Amino acid sequence: MFKDVDGEEHLLCDRCKLDITEEKSRPEQYFMVKDELWNEVCDANGINREDVLCLDCFEKLLGREVTPSDLATWEEGNPFGYPPGSIVPVNFNIISARNWWKECEQSLASYSECFEDKMTVVGKSIIITDPCYIVKTPEDWDKSDCGERMDLLGFTNYISESTIYGDWSCSTYKVSGGAKEHLDQVNICCRNMTGEEHTEDNTAALEHLASEEEHIGSFCADAGMVGVFLLDEVLAYNPEFAKFMGEHKFAVTKIDNFEGEITYYVDEETEAHIIGEGNVNFFTIQTGF
């Protein structure tokens, strides 16, 4: 590992020197397998167990392709609350690249269920944004456990979860029917666009879904978090946030007088979304970095 002139850390393969943290590298080169397999390959090839290998180099040493059963999973009692046996998130790029979704379905379902969070809102304006834009001081950021415990700052009804991806930009779309069902259909069409199931009918279906969507806002993240908050609670805590919203419309989605249920939802491709079902049906989707 080394730091560039901007202080960014880079992780290099110790055999081929591929920078597996660089955007131009294939993301599935960054992976984790189970400890026993890693140790076996390293010991058989005289490699330090603390070294870093890209996936290509590891598979050359292994003599075969990595399979879903080789992937690292969370153990019982892990400190992050992941379901035991669910796949370590860093491996999701490999799953996507090799189309292992069905083989990993149970583990992915456990992961999604673990991280589903809900809130009910009755006739209140809500905002969707990264909590880092709301928190007033570094001391409050530490107090709230980097935005995860906004209740410690006086918030009573909110969602604050990881984007999983890191920093991102997203769009919020209103639909007339069920938001989750609509989003799932979009994901199926998008996945098929690059697979063997791609047809003109699939393209037409995606275009039809798009025609039913109304863009109602955007938001982004600079701390790898996505949250839903009651606007009156935000302004009671930080009155200056009204000015921030006015000057940074790309950073905050605002929905007035929402009534219904809001869910933080992780889909089959381990992408995080906010879904609203009520007097406004909406979903969010990543549209940029």
N, C-alpha and C positions, 0 to 999 in steps of 0.2 A: 504494500500500500504506500502511496505517496500523495503529497498535497501539491496542487498546481499553484500558479502565481496568485490565484484568487482565493486560495485556502481550501479549495474543494478537494475532498479525498477521492482517490482513484484506486480501484482494486484490480491488480494485474494477475493474470495466470502466470505461475512461476515456471511453466515450461515454454509456452509460446509467446508470453508477454502481451496477450490480448487484454485490452482494457475492458473488463466486463461491466464497468459502470458507465462507459461512454455510450451516448445515445445511438451512435452508428453501429454499435455491436448488436448482435442478435440478443434480445433480452433473455432467451432461454439458456444462454451460456452461464447465467448466474443461477445456481441450483444448490440443493442440499439433499444428500442421500442419508440413509440410516447409518449410525455410527459404526456398526459392525462391518458394513460393506466398505465404507470409507477407509477404515483401519486396515481391512484386508488388502485392498488395492494399494494403499500407501506402503504397507509393510512388504508386499510382494515385489514392489518396484523400487525399494530404497528411497522412498519419498517421505519427507518429514510430515507427520500428521497435521502440523500447523500450517503447512503450505496451502496455497490457493491454486485450484485447477479450474479451467473452463470446462464446459461439458464435453466438447469435442476431445480434448486431451484425456479427460477421465475415461471416456468410452473407449479410446484407443488402448489405454492401459487395462481396462476391464475386459476387452476382447469381445464386447457385444454392446447393444444399445441398452440404456437404462430403461426400466419398465416401471409402471405405477407402483408395484409392490416394493421397489427400491427406494421410493421417495421418503424423506424424513417426515415423521408425524409427531404431534404433541403427545407428551407423556402425561400420566395421571398426576394431578397436583402441580401442573405448570403454573408459573406466577401470573400469567396473562389471562387465565380463565378460559382458554380454548378447550373445546371438548376433547378428551383423550382419544387418540387415534385419528383426529382430523389432520389434514395436510398442512404443513408449515407454509404460510402464504407466499414465501419467495418462490415456491415451486409452481405457482399458478401459471406463469408464463410458459413453462415447459408443457403443462397440461394443454394449454391453448394451442401451442405450436404443433403438438403431436396428436391433437384431437382425441384425448384420453377422457373426455367428459363422462361418458357412460361408465367407464371402469372406475372412475373416482367419484361417482355420483353420491354415494352414501356419505363419504367424508365431506364433500362440498355442502351437502344438505345440513350436516351437523354444524359446519362452520356458519352457514347462513342463519340457522335457528339461534345459535349462540349470540349473534350480533344483531338480531332484530330488536329494535327499540321503538316504542310507541308513545304518543301523547294524544290526549283528547282536548280539543279547543271548542269553546262555545262562544261564537260571536266576537272574536278578537282578531285584530290585525296581527299577522305573523311575519317574520323575516327569516330568510335562509342565508346563512353566511358562515364564515370561519369565526369562531369566538375570539380569535386574536384581535379582530378589528373592534370588538366590543370592550374588552378588558382595558381599564384605564391606566394601570401602572404595572411595572415589572413585579412589584410586591404582590399585587392581586393575581397576576398570572401564575406566580409560584403558589399562592394560597389556593387557587382553583385547580391545582395539579395540571397546569398547562391547558386549561379550558375544559377538562373532563368533568370537574366538580363545580359547575357554575352555581349549584345550590349554596356553596360556601360564600358566594358573593350576593346572596339574597334572591336568586332565581328559584321559582317554585314549580314551573311547568316548562320543560324544555327537553330537547334532544341534543346531545353533543357527542359525536363519534368520530372515529378515524375515517379519512377518505380512502384508506387502504393504498391508493395510488401514490399519495404524497400531495404536493401542491398541484392545483389544477384550475381550470375554468369550466363552468357548467352552464347549461341553459335549462330553463324551466318551461314546460309545455302544459297547456290546459287541453283536456280532451272531454268529450261529451259522455263517453262510457266509462267503464272501469279502468282506472289508471294503471294498476298493476298488470292486468290482462293485456292492455295495449302495449306496455313496455316489454312484456315477455314476447309478444308477437314481433315487435321491432327487433329484439335480440335474436330471435330465431331466423328472421329474414337476413339480418346482417351476417350471422354466422354462415348461413347457406350461400351467401354471395361469394365466398371464397372457397367453398367446398364442392364436392361432386354433385350436390343437390341443386346447384345454381341453375335456374331456368328463367325464361322470360316471364313466366307466371310469378316467380319469386320477386323479380324486379317490379312488376306491376303491383304486387301486394305491398311492397315497401313504399311505393309511390302513393298508394291509396292510404296507407297508414299516415304518411306525412301530410296528406291533404286534410286529415282530421285533426291535426295538431295546431294549436295557436301559441306562439311564443309570447310568454308573459313576463319574462325576466331573465336575468343572468346573475351569477355569483361566482366567487373564486375562493381560493384558499392559499394562505402563505404560511400556515403552521400545520398543514396536513390534517385539518379538522373540518368537519361540516356540522353545522348546528341549525336547529330551528328554535326560535325564541318568540315570546310574546313581545310585541313592540312596546307596549306600555311598561313592561318590566325592564326592558333595555334602556328606555329613556329615563326611567326612575333611577336606575343605577348610573347611567352615563348620558346626561342631557346633550353633550356635544356630539353624540352619535347621529342626531338628526342632520347636522351639517355634513358629517362624513357620508351619509347616505345620499345627500343631494349632490355631493362632489364626486362620488364614486358609484355611479349607478351599475357599473359592471361587476361590483363586488357584493351586491346585496339584492336578492329578490324579495319584494314586498307584496303580500297578498292581503287585501283589506277584508275585514269582517268574515274571516274563515270560520266555518262551523263543521266539525267532523273529526275524523281520526287521521293522524299523520304517522307514517312509519319510516324508520330507517331500514332499508332493505338491501341485502347483498344478493345479487343474482348468481346464476350458474357460472358466470365468467368471473366471479368474485369482484364485480364492480359495484360500488356503493351508490345508492340512489335515495332520494327522499320522495315518498309517495303520499299524496293527499287524497282522501276519499270523503266527500261531503258536498257542501253547496258549491264547491269548486273541486273538480277532479284534476289532479296534476301529477306530473312526475318530473324528475330531474335526470339529466344525462350529461356525461362529460363530453365537451365539445372542443377542448383545447388543453394546453399544458400550463 
